[in-house]
Amino acid sequence: MKFETLMLQTLFSACALVCLLAMGAMLTTKVPVSVAASHAPAAKVVSSAG
């Protein structure tokens, strides 16, 4: 049982680390203005259709 507990704790730690790294990457990524501007017309079309 000690081995299984150690493996589960290691898996949990690895998953939590991956989630934190992915969230940190998404929150700190700088989006160029050209990319944001190219998506703006699509957002207007979708919102005006509803």
N, C-alpha and C positions, 0 to 999 in steps of 0.2 A: 504494500500500500504506500510505502514511502516513495517508491520509484514513480508510481502513478501521480502522486501529489506533486512531486518535483516536476514531472513532465507537464502537468496542467498549469502549474504556476509559470513555467518557462514559456509555454504557448501563450498564456494570457499576457505576459510581459511583452512578448514579441508582437502580438497583435495590437496591444495598446501603443507600443512604440511606432509601429507602421501607421496607425491611425493618426497619431499626433504629428508625425512627419508629413503625412499627406495633407492634413488640415493646415499645418504651418505653411506648406508650399502654396496651397490655394489662397491663403490669406495674405501672403507677402509677395505674390506675383504681380508685377507691374504690367498692365495691359496697355499696349500702344494705342494712341488716340485713333489711328487709322482702323484698327480692328474694331474698336467700340463704335466708330462712325459707320462702318460697313454693316453692322448689325442693327443699327437704329431704324432704317427703313422697314426691315422685316418686323420689328416690334410694333411699329405704327400700323402696318397692314393687319397684323394679327389682332391688335387691340381694337381697331376700328371695325373689324368684321363682326365682333361679338356684340 
